[in-house]
Amino acid sequence: MSLTIGRKWQSYTKNKAQSRLSMRKLICFQVAGESYALPIEQVQYILGEFRNYGSLHSNRSLIRFNNEDITLVDLSTLFVNIISDLRDRHYSIVCTLSQGERLGLPVCELPTVLEVSTDKFSDLPQLYRQGLPPAVDKLIHMSEGVEVFYLSLERLVSSI
């Protein structure tokens, strides 16, 4: 009988431990074949079809939405140093920064929503981190063997 109680107790404590794991909702998208994610709390909306104007050599331009000018930053030039044509980007992830300003990130495909436990997040090795833009904050190990780079928008803005 104690074996049965032991198994029930193990099952009960395992379920309790799993329910205590913190979950994070993320917006996941691809840039130049790599997967990136942002906290969903910072995403204001996702625009389909947008027209940018005022392109700068610093990979920034503007889009207009709801009577607001929004800075658009092309992540592909920051992370992989590829000159890309924004006309190939059909969506823009519009995020709100801590100061209230909005930032748009153009992507080719519609982003997805993921719910990931915080135990899947890990720090990047220091030697690897030295070659990255400061915007890449963590690495997320998905159960399917897919790795996703977690971005900090505040660090992104300070690095451009």
N, C-alpha and C positions, 0 to 999 in steps of 0.2 A: 504494500500500500504506500509506503514512503516513496517508492520509485515513481508511482503515478503522481503523487503530490509534487515531487521534485520536478517532473516534466511539466506539469501545469504551471508551477512557479516560474520555471525557466521561460516558458512561453509567455507568461504574464509580464515578467520583467523585460523580456526582449521587446514586446509590443510597447511597453511604457517607454523604453529607451528610444525606440523608433519614433514615437509620437513627440518626444522631446527634441528631436533633431529639427533644427530650424530650416525652413524651406524658403527659397528666394525665387521670385518670378522674374524672368529675364526676357528681353527681346533679343533674338539671335538672328544674325545675318552673315552673309559671305562677302568678302572683299578679296579679289584676286586669288580665289581658291582656298582661303583660310576662313575659319569661322570665328566670329566675334560676338560678344554679348554685352548688353547694357542693362542696368536695373530698370524694370518696367515703370517704376515710380517717376523716373526722369523723362519718360517718353510721353509727349503731349499728344501727338497724332502721327499717322503715317499718310503721306500724300502720294497719290498716284498722279502721274502726269504733272510735271511742273516745268516752268521755263526759267532758266537762270539768266542773269544779266550782270554786268559790271565785273567780269572775270579779271582776277589779278594773277600775277606770276606766282603768288604765294599759295596757289591752289584754293583760293577762296573766291566766292562769288555771292550773289544775293538772289533770293527768291521772294516773291510777294505773295502773302496769303493772309486773308482776313484783315486787309488794310495794315499789315505789318511787314516790314522788311526783315528777313531772316538771313543770317549769315550761313552760307553753305560751304562745308569743308569736304574736300575730296580725300577720303582716307587712303585710297589706293596709292596716292603719291607720297603720303606720309610713311606708310608701312613697307611698301614694296618698290617705291620709286619708279612707278610706271606712269607715263603720261597717258591719260585716258580722256575719252570724249564723254562729257556728261550726258550727251544725247542717248548714250547706251544705257543710262540709268533711268529706270522707269518709276522708282519710288524714292521718297525722301523721308527718313526718320527724323521727325522734328522733336527735339528735346528741350527741356527747360533747365537752365543752369541755376546754381544756388542764388545768383544775383537777380534772377528773373528773366535774364536775356535768353532768347531762343537760338538754337543751333540746329542746322539741318545737315544730315549725313546721307548723301545719295547712294543708293544700292540698286543692283540690277534686278534682284528678285524680291518678292514680297517676304518680309521678315516673319519669323515664327515666334510663338510664345512658348517658353520652356519653364518648367518648375523643377528646380534643382536643390537638393539638400546641401547645406553649407559644408558638409564633410567631403563633398566632391571638389571643393576649392582648394588650391594649393599655391604656395609661393613659387615663383620661377627661380631656377638656379641663378646665382649671382653672375657667373660668367656669361650666361645666355642673356640676362637682363641688360648687360652693358651694351649690347648691340640693338636694343629696342628703344622705340620712342617711350617717354615716360608715361604715356597714356595707358599702356598695357600694365594692368595692376596684378592680375592673378591668372592662373590657369585652371580651367574646369575640366575634370576627367569625367566624361559622360560614360554611361554604362555600355554603350555600343562601341566603345573603343575610340570614340571621336573626342578630340581635344578642342576646347573652345577658349579663346583669349578673352578675358573679362576686362572691359575698358573703364577707366575713370574719366568722366567728361571734364572734371575740373583740371586734371593733369593734361588732358588733351588740349584744352584751351590755353593753358600756360605754356605749352610747347610749340604752338603755332605762331 
